[in-house]
Amino acid sequence: MKTDAFALRHIGPRENDLQHMLKTIGAETLDQLIFETIPSDIRLKSDLDLEPAMTEYEFANHIQKLGNKNKVFQSYIGLGYNQAIIPAVIQRNVFENPGWYTAYTPYQAEIAQGRLEAILNFQTMVIELTGMEIANASLLDEGTAAAEAMALLFDVRSRDQKKANVCKFFVSEEILPQTLSVLQTRSTPIGVELVIGNHEEFDFSTEFFGAILQYPGKFGQVHDYAGFIAKAAENEIKVAVAADILSLVKLTPPGEIGAAVVLGTTQRFGIPLGYGGPHAAYFATKDEYKRSMPGRIIGVTVDTNGNRALRMALQTREQHIKRDKATSNICTAQVLLSVMAGMYSVYHGPKGLQYIANKVHASAATLANALEKLGLQQTNTAFFDTIVVKADAKKVKEIAEQNEINFHYIDENTVSISLNETTSIADLNKIVTVFASAKATQATTIESLSETNHFPENINRTSTFLQHDVFNKYHSETALMRYIKMLERKDLALNHSMISLGSCTMKLNAASEMLPLSNAQWNNIHPFAPLDQAQGYQEMLAKLEQQLNVITGFAGTTLQPNSGAQGEYAGLMVIRAYHQSRGDHQRNIALIPSSAHGTNPASAAMAGMKVIVTKTLENGNIDVEDLREKAILHKDNLSCLMVTYPSTHGVFESAIKEITQLIHDNGGQVYMDGANMNAQVGLTNPATIGADVCHLNLHKTFAIPHGGGGPGVGPICVAPQLVPFLPTNPVIATGGENAITAISAAPWGSALVCLISYGYICMLGAEGLKQSTEYAILNANYIKEKLNGHYDTLYSGEMGRAAHEMILECRPFKQKGIEVTDIAKRLMDYGFHAPTVSFPVAGTLMIEPTESENLEELDRFCDAMISIRKEIEASTADDSNNVLKNSPHTLAMLTTDVWNFPYSREQAAFPLDYIAENKFWPTVRRADDAYGDRNLVCSCAPIEAYMEN
């Protein structure tokens, strides 16, 4: 065995397994299987033009040398990003722990109670610091959270406002520049008119439905917004406030003065800068708006025994169900980062956060005093952590950079300085020396910090926060380490067993890909640092874009979208800009097959398009004749087709080139959803099938871990005609010559985790990438054939093959009283996470094993599914007291003195021999979703607070 070949470590099946697997599926060779799976007319004629694969050791050296090209300065740039201290106990036990970063979104609540509790802590933290009533489980970044706030306020307009088409939204000129750019992108397609101005001069006209304020302002000025919000309320104008989370420890929470939404980023709560991300945004609002709130909400409910259980609440709000009626297309959150931010608050507690906030504020006040002693004017009349100094910016910049310091230079005479929790007295003296040198005067030495508040007494926070036990008992490292481990043990992640989720591609997240994320040369760079300080990043990102161009066959890539759904939206907005550049402003119709992912129609609606659904045939393929009819009917207004390939049904449709040509013939562009790209890489590509743009889920195909629901990265790759429209950023320009405004806040989105995909491609190379795709298809077809005779596969290709995933038919089991959910819950007893439930077809399971699972694990999974099939046969419709209906079985059930079930404890918990070696115990019985939605609680609360009377 070549011990240094990364592909052999990444791909699960061994060489000596191959013949057994091929025999099982009825193929002589792997080439024959691929021939029978992928239409020959779309197969690539040559290998991918990529550099030879690196060994893991070579990549480690390469990435270290590349990281050395980044210059880690002390950055006081601010603008929503601040250097933070990551507590080592959180870095080691959460950030670097596969028990946390390889978990999936907690749709299966019973095996995700640890993560759900950690997110509930995050929501509680947000609710209490903002003074609001309800919070979600995090969003993507501050810019997109602000756009979601605008959309929510637009959605909850009064009946009279909607009737009068009130569509103006006031944006304070104090807003962060990147947030404004995202608002500009998101407002126009949905019919919102932005009005930017000074909040002190706003006239509260009835033409406005909402407003957004920055607290503190983009350059640090703290305003008292109580009067503004009160007057806005009098005129039926709802106000969103983008607030610095740490400042809310000291400043009056916006919720206490009537804000409708409070949002921001939690990056400074122990999350690395990472050149822009990933960071967990927060979003809090009033309870009355909960059904319009974007993203996921973790709620408290009870299980079958009436015990406390957590789960994702109000899921009918989500775009998967509401589709084009959804007000948001949010699919990926930033769960791993929100867990870290929540743990930061758990570790420090209210007194710790007060200490940090006081220190940051005192540092800013002390620096302001010292600079004023030099004769420099500081212009912020009230501030928390950021001061504005009148000085010769050019001279200051030159001296500062010689001292490895970054400030923000507002204009030639104005410099802003944002301080953070890492700032020491020595750092303050270094800053003073820079300004003294620029002024050619002697610096005074700071000996201690000032304790005077530099904002009015009436906006000083007086309310308490974080009084729950969880924020007041884990302040030693030992205690927090054990708390984190306790929660981890309640979660089933990829480090325990295969997670065979169709459409979600839960593959190996190799340690060699992950290690660079902990390196300060990569994780401590400010996203708005000068480009010459981020040369390592610039080389890596440019190379990754080039690699993705080669893999997709396209001409240009943007890495800015920080989720798959954001990638969808970005692709549609680029198509929109392309049509408008040609004068085709009327092209606003998106054709979407009925089998499409739920975010497709939601994204199209957000992009201002009219969704027209096309039919699918009984075999699951697109109904080409129906598509033809609708494309021709709407040819004058056709914008695009949104198509997933291979299809959501797990099939390579042979008519795909005919379909894409049909759209082009009628003036449209083809958007390909990249959710199933793991079946294409190295064998075919979006350009070959005739697409014009695709998004890629780097958190699926390209090995970024799911992190319990995020981070995700959703870059788009585009054909030559769309390259000029790729998105830019207002602080550091990116994108094409006719770039659309920003899709997300940071220029390169969640740049830090792009290192993972870069490593994945570099270490696999062209041959390894191709092999990964081949083995993903092999593994899927092996499962399909092993389960043949026990479960029917709903759809297959023309030669009877699945792509990299398949749908199992479970609806006939209703005759036995068994629902697909019962199978999902029973799999927990066998130590497995359920496959994707009831998507894209209700009452089915969609299975995708990926290439990383070895033969032994595939067999264990198949044995479990076959055993469950026998349990189904033994069930009867009139007897619900069976092993399936009662699953999952907890340790508490197995160890109680009373056992009132018509089957043995052994059958309940250990139905197959392998389970005893590595038993995973669900910690709750089935969570009652309906109960939780009726009695919604989304913060830490005593049991009495949500028990029904």
ZAMARGU-4260 file (C-alpha; in steps of 0.2 Angstrom, whole numbers, plus 5000, padded with zeros to 4 digits):
<rodrens>
0) 5000/5000/5000 | 5006/5017/4996 | 5006/5025/5013 | 5008/5042/5007 | 4994/5042/4994
5) 4980/5053/5002 | 4967/5045/4990 | 4969/5028/4999 | 4966/5037/5015 | 4951/5047/5009
10) 4942/5033/5000 | 4934/5019/5010 | 4934/5003/5001 | 4951/4994/4999 | 4957/4987/4983
15) 4954/4969/4988 | 4936/4974/4991 | 4933/4980/4974 | 4929/4963/4965 | 4917/4958/4979
20) 4907/4974/4977 | 4907/4973/4958 | 4901/4955/4959 | 4887/4961/4971 | 4881/4974/4959
25) 4883/4964/4943 | 4897/4973/4934 | 4913/4966/4928 | 4923/4982/4931 | 4922/4999/4938
30) 4923/5007/4921 | 4907/4996/4916 | 4898/5003/4931 | 4902/5021/4926 | 4897/5018/4908
35) 4880/5011/4914 | 4878/5026/4926 | 4883/5041/4916 | 4877/5045/4898 | 4892/5043/4886
40) 4888/5060/4877 | 4892/5070/4893 | 4908/5060/4899 | 4924/5070/4899 | 4936/5066/4885
45) 4952/5069/4895 | 4957/5070/4913 | 4956/5086/4924 | 4970/5098/4921 | 4976/5099/4939
50) 4993/5098/4947 | 4999/5081/4953 | 4992/5076/4970 | 5002/5081/4985 | 5005/5069/5000
55) 4998/5074/5016 | 5016/5078/5022 | 5019/5089/5006 | 5003/5098/5009 | 5007/5102/5027
60) 5023/5110/5021 | 5015/5119/5007 | 5002/5126/5017 | 5014/5132/5030 | 5025/5141/5017
65) 5010/5149/5010 | 5004/5154/5027 | 5021/5162/5030 | 5016/5174/5016 | 5002/5181/5027
70) 5007/5196/5038 | 4998/5195/5055 | 4997/5213/5060 | 4988/5220/5075 | 4972/5225/5066
75) 4962/5239/5074 | 4952/5241/5058 | 4935/5237/5065 | 4920/5238/5053 | 4912/5223/5062
80) 4927/5212/5063 | 4938/5212/5079 | 4952/5201/5085 | 4946/5189/5098 | 4954/5177/5110
85) 4948/5159/5107 | 4948/5150/5124 | 4960/5135/5122 | 4947/5124/5130 | 4934/5129/5117
90) 4947/5128/5102 | 4953/5110/5107 | 4936/5103/5112 | 4924/5111/5100 | 4933/5119/5085
95) 4946/5105/5083 | 4935/5091/5088 | 4926/5079/5075 | 4913/5075/5088 | 4907/5093/5085
100) 4912/5098/5067 | 4907/5082/5058 | 4889/5082/5065 | 4874/5085/5053 | 4860/5098/5055
105) 4849/5092/5070 | 4834/5086/5060 | 4835/5070/5070 | 4833/5078/5087 | 4835/5062/5098
110) 4853/5060/5093 | 4857/5078/5093 | 4853/5084/5111 | 4870/5090/5115 | 4872/5101/5100
115) 4854/5107/5102 | 4858/5112/5120 | 4873/5121/5115 | 4863/5131/5102 | 4849/5134/5115
120) 4863/5142/5126 | 4868/5153/5111 | 4850/5158/5108 | 4848/5162/5127 | 4864/5173/5126
125) 4857/5183/5111 | 4840/5185/5119 | 4847/5192/5135 | 4860/5203/5128 | 4848/5211/5115
130) 4833/5212/5126 | 4822/5203/5113 | 4810/5189/5115 | 4815/5176/5103 | 4832/5172/5093
135) 4837/5160/5080 | 4851/5147/5080 | 4862/5159/5070 | 4863/5166/5052 | 4878/5168/5040
140) 4885/5185/5044 | 4880/5203/5049 | 4877/5209/5031 | 4865/5195/5026 | 4857/5195/5044
145) 4853/5214/5040 | 4845/5209/5023 | 4835/5196/5032 | 4829/5209/5045 | 4824/5220/5030
150) 4814/5206/5022 | 4806/5201/5038 | 4800/5219/5041 | 4794/5220/5023 | 4784/5204/5026
155) 4776/5210/5042 | 4770/5226/5036 | 4752/5231/5041 | 4738/5227/5030 | 4736/5245/5025
160) 4754/5247/5021 | 4754/5232/5010 | 4738/5239/5002 | 4746/5255/4999 | 4762/5247/4993
165) 4773/5255/5006 | 4790/5250/5001 | 4803/5262/5007 | 4817/5256/5019 | 4827/5269/5028
170) 4846/5264/5030 | 4856/5275/5042 | 4872/5281/5034 | 4881/5274/5050 | 4878/5257/5043
175) 4893/5246/5039 | 4898/5248/5021 | 4898/5229/5017 | 4880/5228/5025 | 4874/5242/5014
180) 4880/5233/4999 | 4871/5217/5004 | 4855/5227/5007 | 4857/5235/4990 | 4858/5217/4982
185) 4844/5210/4991 | 4832/5225/4991 | 4829/5228/4972 | 4822/5211/4967 | 4809/5210/4981
190) 4803/5228/4977 | 4811/5237/4992 | 4817/5255/4989 | 4832/5259/5000 | 4834/5277/5007
195) 4851/5281/5014 | 4853/5296/5026 | 4856/5304/5043 | 4844/5296/5056 | 4844/5313/5065
200) 4836/5321/5049 | 4824/5307/5045 | 4806/5313/5043 | 4796/5297/5048 | 4786/5298/5032
205) 4772/5285/5030 | 4780/5280/5014 | 4792/5270/5025 | 4789/5253/5032 | 4805/5250/5041
210) 4823/5257/5046 | 4839/5250/5051 | 4852/5258/5063 | 4870/5254/5068 | 4874/5253/5086
215) 4887/5259/5089 | 4890/5267/5072 | 4902/5261/5059 | 4916/5272/5065 | 4911/5270/5084
220) 4899/5284/5088 | 4886/5278/5100 | 4869/5286/5098 | 4854/5286/5109 | 4841/5279/5098
225) 4826/5278/5110 | 4818/5294/5103 | 4820/5288/5085 | 4812/5271/5088 | 4798/5279/5098
230) 4794/5291/5084 | 4795/5277/5071 | 4783/5267/5081 | 4771/5281/5081 | 4771/5281/5062
235) 4770/5262/5060 | 4789/5261/5055 | 4798/5246/5063 | 4816/5247/5067 | 4830/5235/5065
240) 4846/5238/5075 | 4863/5230/5070 | 4872/5230/5086 | 4889/5225/5092 | 4886/5210/5104
245) 4900/5215/5116 | 4894/5233/5118 | 4877/5227/5124 | 4885/5221/5140 | 4887/5240/5144
250) 4874/5249/5133 | 4855/5249/5134 | 4849/5234/5124 | 4839/5239/5108 | 4825/5228/5114
255) 4823/5238/5129 | 4819/5254/5119 | 4807/5245/5106 | 4817/5238/5092 | 4808/5226/5081
260) 4824/5216/5076 | 4842/5216/5083 | 4855/5208/5073 | 4874/5207/5072 | 4889/5195/5072
265) 4896/5185/5087 | 4913/5184/5079 | 4921/5193/5094 | 4915/5180/5106 | 4929/5169/5103
270) 4929/5166/5085 | 4944/5169/5074 | 4944/5182/5061 | 4948/5170/5047 | 4950/5183/5033
275) 4931/5186/5035 | 4923/5170/5041 | 4915/5159/5045 | 4907/5168/5059 | 4890/5166/5067
280) 4878/5180/5065 | 4864/5183/5077 | 4846/5188/5074 | 4833/5192/5088 | 4815/5198/5086
285) 4798/5199/5094 | 4788/5184/5097 | 4774/5190/5086 | 4786/5189/5071 | 4792/5171/5075
290) 4783/5164/5059 | 4792/5176/5048 | 4809/5174/5056 | 4822/5167/5045 | 4833/5152/5049
295) 4832/5138/5062 | 4825/5140/5079 | 4829/5128/5093 | 4815/5125/5105 | 4810/5116/5120
300) 4798/5102/5120 | 4794/5085/5129 | 4798/5067/5123 | 4786/5052/5124 | 4789/5050/5143
305) 4785/5069/5146 | 4804/5073/5149 | 4812/5088/5143 | 4819/5087/5125 | 4825/5099/5112
310) 4822/5100/5093 | 4821/5112/5079 | 4805/5122/5080 | 4792/5129/5068 | 4800/5120/5053
315) 4785/5124/5042 | 4792/5141/5041 | 4807/5134/5031 | 4810/5136/5013 | 4809/5118/5010
320) 4791/5118/5013 | 4786/5135/5009 | 4796/5135/4993 | 4793/5151/4982 | 4782/5158/4996
325) 4796/5158/5008 | 4803/5175/5013 | 4821/5168/5015 | 4831/5154/5007 | 4842/5151/5022
330) 4847/5133/5022 | 4864/5133/5031 | 4867/5142/5047 | 4884/5144/5056 | 4881/5131/5070
335) 4899/5126/5074 | 4903/5145/5076 | 4887/5148/5086 | 4892/5134/5098 | 4909/5142/5100
340) 4901/5159/5104 | 4889/5151/5116 | 4902/5142/5125 | 4912/5158/5126 | 4898/5165/5136
345) 4896/5149/5146 | 4915/5150/5150 | 4916/5168/5155 | 4898/5170/5162 | 4890/5188/5165
350) 4904/5194/5176 | 4918/5188/5164 | 4909/5197/5149 | 4907/5213/5160 | 4926/5212/5164
355) 4930/5210/5145 | 4918/5224/5140 | 4925/5236/5153 | 4943/5232/5148 | 4939/5235/5130
360) 4930/5252/5134 | 4943/5257/5146 | 4956/5254/5133 | 4947/5265/5120 | 4944/5279/5133
365) 4962/5278/5139 | 4969/5279/5121 | 4958/5294/5117 | 4964/5303/5132 | 4982/5299/5128
370) 4980/5305/5110 | 4972/5321/5115 | 4987/5325/5126 | 4997/5324/5110 | 4986/5338/5104
375) 4976/5327/5092 | 4957/5329/5091 | 4946/5313/5095 | 4929/5317/5087 | 4917/5303/5094
380) 4907/5311/5108 | 4901/5294/5114 | 4910/5278/5110 | 4912/5260/5116 | 4927/5253/5108
385) 4931/5264/5093 | 4938/5281/5092 | 4940/5293/5078 | 4956/5304/5077 | 4960/5319/5066
390) 4978/5316/5060 | 4988/5315/5044 | 4982/5298/5038 | 4996/5295/5025 | 5009/5298/5038
395) 5001/5288/5051 | 4998/5273/5039 | 5016/5273/5034 | 5023/5273/5052 | 5009/5261/5058
400) 5013/5248/5045 | 5031/5249/5049 | 5026/5244/5066 | 5014/5230/5060 | 4998/5239/5065
405) 4982/5242/5054 | 4970/5256/5057 | 4955/5261/5047 | 4958/5277/5036 | 4942/5286/5033
410) 4949/5300/5023 | 4966/5309/5022 | 4964/5318/5039 | 4954/5305/5048 | 4959/5288/5056
415) 4948/5276/5066 | 4954/5264/5079 | 4944/5249/5085 | 4951/5241/5101 | 4947/5223/5106
420) 4950/5210/5120 | 4967/5206/5115 | 4973/5225/5117 | 4985/5227/5131 | 4993/5243/5139
425) 5009/5239/5129 | 4998/5239/5113 | 4991/5256/5118 | 5008/5263/5121 | 5013/5257/5104
430) 4998/5265/5096 | 5002/5282/5105 | 5020/5281/5099 | 5014/5279/5080 | 5004/5295/5082
435) 5017/5304/5091 | 5030/5300/5077 | 5018/5305/5064 | 5016/5322/5073 | 5035/5323/5077
440) 5032/5325/5096 | 5036/5315/5111 | 5024/5301/5117 | 5017/5300/5134 | 5017/5283/5143
445) 5000/5275/5148 | 5002/5267/5165 | 4984/5261/5168 | 4967/5261/5161 | 4954/5274/5163
450) 4938/5268/5171 | 4926/5282/5165 | 4912/5278/5154 | 4912/5288/5138 | 4894/5288/5134
455) 4878/5296/5142 | 4872/5289/5158 | 4855/5286/5151 | 4861/5273/5139 | 4871/5263/5152
460) 4864/5246/5153 | 4855/5243/5170 | 4847/5226/5167 | 4855/5209/5172 | 4859/5195/5160
465) 4864/5177/5159 | 4858/5173/5176 | 4854/5154/5171 | 4864/5141/5179 | 4873/5136/5163
470) 4882/5153/5162 | 4887/5153/5181 | 4894/5135/5184 | 4907/5131/5171 | 4921/5144/5174
475) 4935/5132/5177 | 4943/5123/5162 | 4940/5106/5170 | 4922/5111/5172 | 4919/5117/5154
480) 4929/5103/5147 | 4918/5090/5155 | 4902/5100/5151 | 4907/5100/5132 | 4911/5082/5133
485) 4894/5078/5141 | 4885/5087/5127 | 4896/5078/5114 | 4891/5061/5120 | 4873/5065/5117
490) 4877/5068/5098 | 4879/5056/5084 | 4893/5062/5072 | 4903/5055/5058 | 4916/5050/5070
495) 4904/5037/5077 | 4896/5030/5061 | 4891/5033/5043 | 4879/5047/5040 | 4871/5042/5024
500) 4861/5057/5020 | 4855/5059/5002 | 4859/5076/4995 | 4870/5080/5009 | 4886/5071/5005
505) 4893/5068/5023 | 4911/5062/5018 | 4927/5062/5027 | 4933/5079/5033 | 4952/5074/5034
510) 4962/5080/5048 | 4976/5085/5036 | 4963/5097/5028 | 4958/5104/5045 | 4974/5107/5054
515) 4979/5123/5045 | 4963/5132/5052 | 4971/5133/5069 | 4986/5142/5063 | 4986/5160/5067
520) 4994/5164/5050 | 4978/5159/5043 | 4965/5162/5056 | 4970/5179/5062 | 4969/5190/5047
525) 4956/5204/5046 | 4946/5203/5030 | 4949/5221/5026 | 4968/5220/5029 | 4978/5227/5014
530) 4981/5214/5001 | 5000/5214/5003 | 4997/5207/5020 | 4987/5193/5014 | 4997/5186/5000
535) 4996/5168/5006 | 4977/5170/5006 | 4977/5178/4989 | 4987/5164/4981 | 4976/5150/4990
540) 4960/5158/4985 | 4965/5162/4967 | 4971/5144/4965 | 4955/5137/4972 | 4945/5147/4960
545) 4956/5141/4946 | 4954/5123/4952 | 4935/5124/4953 | 4935/5132/4935 | 4944/5116/4929
550) 4932/5105/4938 | 4916/5113/4932 | 4923/5117/4915 | 4918/5136/4918 | 4928/5152/4916
555) 4926/5161/4932 | 4922/5158/4950 | 4917/5168/4966 | 4920/5161/4983 | 4909/5175/4991
560) 4893/5166/4994 | 4894/5158/5012 | 4881/5144/5010 | 4873/5134/4996 | 4857/5144/4996
565) 4867/5160/4995 | 4876/5152/4980 | 4859/5149/4972 | 4854/5167/4975 | 4871/5173/4968
570) 4869/5163/4952 | 4852/5169/4949 | 4857/5187/4952 | 4872/5186/4940 | 4859/5179/4927
575) 4848/5193/4931 | 4862/5206/4928 | 4867/5197/4912 | 4849/5199/4905 | 4848/5217/4910
580) 4865/5221/4902 | 4857/5215/4885 | 4841/5226/4888 | 4831/5210/4892 | 4823/5218/4908
585) 4807/5208/4906 | 4816/5191/4907 | 4810/5186/4925 | 4803/5168/4923 | 4812/5153/4931
590) 4807/5136/4926 | 4810/5124/4940 | 4806/5105/4940 | 4794/5099/4953 | 4808/5088/4960
595) 4819/5102/4964 | 4827/5106/4981 | 4816/5118/4991 | 4829/5132/4991 | 4828/5133/4972
600) 4811/5141/4971 | 4814/5151/4987 | 4830/5158/4979 | 4821/5162/4963 | 4808/5172/4972
605) 4821/5182/4982 | 4829/5186/4965 | 4813/5194/4959 | 4809/5179/4947 | 4792/5171/4944
610) 4793/5153/4947 | 4784/5141/4935 | 4785/5123/4940 | 4788/5109/4926 | 4782/5091/4928
615) 4792/5076/4931 | 4788/5059/4923 | 4783/5043/4933 | 4801/5037/4932 | 4807/5053/4941
620) 4815/5062/4925 | 4810/5079/4919 | 4796/5079/4908 | 4805/5086/4892 | 4789/5089/4883
625) 4781/5099/4897 | 4797/5109/4899 | 4797/5112/4880 | 4780/5118/4880 | 4783/5130/4894
630) 4800/5136/4888 | 4792/5141/4871 | 4776/5148/4879 | 4787/5160/4890 | 4802/5162/4878
635) 4801/5181/4878 | 4802/5182/4897 | 4812/5166/4900 | 4826/5170/4912 | 4833/5153/4917
640) 4830/5135/4921 | 4835/5128/4938 | 4840/5110/4937 | 4849/5098/4948 | 4861/5086/4940
645) 4861/5071/4943 | 4843/5073/4948 | 4837/5074/4965 | 4830/5057/4962 | 4848/5050/4960
650) 4848/5048/4941 | 4859/5055/4927 | 4845/5060/4915 | 4851/5056/4897 | 4840/5070/4890
655) 4850/5084/4899 | 4859/5091/4884 | 4842/5092/4875 | 4835/5101/4890 | 4849/5114/4891
660) 4849/5117/4873 | 4830/5120/4874 | 4832/5134/4886 | 4846/5142/4876 | 4835/5141/4861
665) 4822/5151/4870 | 4834/5165/4877 | 4836/5158/4894 | 4852/5153/4904 | 4854/5137/4914
670) 4857/5136/4932 | 4863/5120/4939 | 4861/5116/4957 | 4878/5108/4963 | 4871/5098/4977
675) 4875/5082/4968 | 4892/5087/4961 | 4900/5072/4970 | 4893/5061/4956 | 4901/5072/4943
680) 4919/5077/4948 | 4932/5071/4935 | 4919/5061/4925 | 4908/5075/4918 | 4904/5093/4922
685) 4891/5107/4922 | 4899/5115/4906 | 4898/5099/4897 | 4880/5096/4900 | 4876/5114/4894
690) 4874/5124/4910 | 4879/5142/4912 | 4881/5144/4930 | 4882/5132/4945 | 4885/5133/4963
695) 4895/5121/4973 | 4893/5115/4991 | 4911/5115/4997 | 4903/5108/5013 | 4897/5093/5003
700) 4908/5089/4988 | 4924/5097/4993 | 4925/5091/5011 | 4921/5106/5022 | 4913/5098/5037
705) 4894/5101/5041 | 4898/5107/5058 | 4881/5102/5065 | 4872/5113/5052 | 4886/5125/5046
710) 4898/5132/5041 | 4895/5131/5023 | 4902/5138/5007 | 4893/5140/4991 | 4904/5147/4977
715) 4897/5149/4960 | 4906/5145/4944 | 4901/5153/4928 | 4902/5153/4909 | 4912/5167/4900
720) 4897/5178/4897 | 4893/5179/4916 | 4910/5182/4922 | 4909/5201/4921 | 4894/5201/4934
725) 4902/5191/4948 | 4899/5200/4964 | 4911/5214/4972 | 4914/5221/4989 | 4913/5239/4994
730) 4929/5239/5005 | 4940/5227/4994 | 4935/5226/4976 | 4932/5208/4969 | 4922/5201/4955
735) 4919/5206/4937 | 4920/5223/4928 | 4901/5225/4929 | 4900/5217/4946 | 4884/5215/4955
740) 4884/5222/4973 | 4889/5210/4988 | 4881/5193/4991 | 4889/5192/5008 | 4899/5203/5020
745) 4917/5198/5017 | 4926/5199/5000 | 4929/5181/4999 | 4915/5175/5011 | 4921/5161/5023
750) 4939/5162/5017 | 4946/5152/5032 | 4937/5136/5028 | 4941/5137/5009 | 4958/5130/5015
755) 4949/5113/5018 | 4943/5112/5000 | 4960/5118/4993 | 4969/5104/5003 | 4956/5091/4997
760) 4959/5095/4979 | 4978/5097/4981 | 4980/5080/4989 | 4968/5071/4978 | 4973/5078/4962
765) 4964/5074/4945 | 4965/5055/4948 | 4960/5055/4966 | 4945/5066/4962 | 4940/5055/4948
770) 4942/5040/4959 | 4932/5048/4973 | 4917/5050/4961 | 4919/5033/4955 | 4919/5025/4972
775) 4904/5036/4978 | 4894/5029/4963 | 4901/5011/4968 | 4896/5013/4986 | 4878/5019/4982
780) 4875/5005/4969 | 4882/4992/4982 | 4870/4997/4995 | 4856/4997/4981 | 4859/4979/4977
785) 4862/4973/4995 | 4845/4980/4999 | 4837/4974/4983 | 4823/4962/4988 | 4820/4971/5005
790) 4817/4988/4999 | 4812/4995/4982 | 4823/5008/4974 | 4811/5022/4968 | 4821/5028/4953
795) 4835/5021/4943 | 4844/5026/4927 | 4841/5019/4910 | 4853/5004/4913 | 4846/5001/4931
800) 4860/5011/4940 | 4859/5024/4954 | 4870/5039/4953 | 4879/5043/4970 | 4862/5041/4980
805) 4846/5032/4979 | 4828/5034/4985 | 4820/5019/4995 | 4802/5016/4994 | 4794/5015/5011
810) 4776/5020/5008 | 4769/5002/5007 | 4774/4999/5025 | 4760/5010/5030 | 4749/4994/5028
815) 4759/4988/5043 | 4756/5004/5052 | 4774/5009/5050 | 4779/5026/5044 | 4796/5032/5037
820) 4799/5041/5053 | 4798/5025/5062 | 4812/5018/5052 | 4822/5034/5055 | 4820/5033/5073
825) 4824/5014/5074 | 4840/5016/5065 | 4846/5026/5080 | 4845/5010/5090 | 4857/5002/5077
830) 4869/5016/5079 | 4865/5025/5063 | 4859/5042/5058 | 4844/5041/5047 | 4846/5044/5029
835) 4836/5059/5022 | 4818/5057/5026 | 4804/5062/5014 | 4814/5072/5002 | 4812/5074/4988
840) 4797/5061/4989 | 4786/5060/5005 | 4787/5043/5013 | 4804/5038/5007 | 4822/5038/5012
845) 4836/5045/5002 | 4853/5036/5005 | 4870/5043/5000 | 4885/5034/5007 | 4899/5044/4999
850) 4916/5037/4994 | 4924/5038/5011 | 4914/5023/5019 | 4923/5007/5019 | 4915/4990/5015
855) 4913/4985/5033 | 4902/5000/5037 | 4892/4998/5021 | 4888/4981/5027 | 4884/4986/5044
860) 4872/4999/5038 | 4864/4986/5026 | 4862/4973/5039 | 4853/4986/5050 | 4841/4991/5036
865) 4838/4972/5032 | 4835/4969/5051 | 4823/4983/5052 | 4814/4976/5036 | 4811/4960/5046
870) 4804/4970/5061 | 4792/4979/5049 | 4786/4962/5043 | 4782/4957/5061 | 4772/4973/5064
875) 4753/4974/5062 | 4743/4990/5059 | 4732/4988/5074 | 4747/4986/5086 | 4757/5001/5089
880) 4766/4994/5104 | 4781/4987/5094 | 4799/4990/5093 | 4798/5002/5078 | 4785/5013/5085
885) 4793/5014/5102 | 4811/5018/5095 | 4823/5025/5099 | 4826/5016/5115 | 4836/5025/5129
890) 4847/5019/5142 | 4834/5024/5155 | 4821/5013/5147 | 4833/4998/5147 | 4838/5000/5165
895) 4821/5003/5173 | 4814/4990/5184 | 4798/4990/5174 | 4797/4983/5156 | 4780/4984/5148
900) 4785/4980/5130 | 4781/4964/5120 | 4799/4962/5115 | 4815/4959/5125 | 4827/4973/5131
905) 4840/4964/5120 | 4829/4966/5104 | 4826/4984/5109 | 4844/4990/5111 | 4855/4976/5104
910) 4846/4969/5089 | 4863/4964/5080 | 4879/4958/5087 | 4890/4973/5081 | 4880/4985/5091
915) 4887/4979/5108 | 4905/4984/5103 | 4901/5003/5101 | 4883/5006/5107 | 4877/5024/5105
920) 4863/5029/5117 | 4850/5042/5112 | 4847/5052/5127 | 4828/5056/5125 | 4814/5047/5117
925) 4804/5054/5102 | 4803/5073/5103 | 4785/5079/5102 | 4786/5093/5088 | 4768/5098/5089
930) 4769/5101/5108 | 4785/5111/5106 | 4777/5122/5093 | 4761/5125/5103 | 4772/5130/5118
935) 4787/5138/5110 | 4802/5141/5122 | 4818/5145/5113 | 4829/5149/5128 | 4836/5141/5144
940) 4821/5140/5156 | 4815/5129/5170 | 4803/5115/5166 | 4789/5124/5174 | 4790/5138/5161
945) 4784/5126/5147 | 4774/5113/5155 | 4755/5114/5150 | 4743/5118/5164
</rodrens>
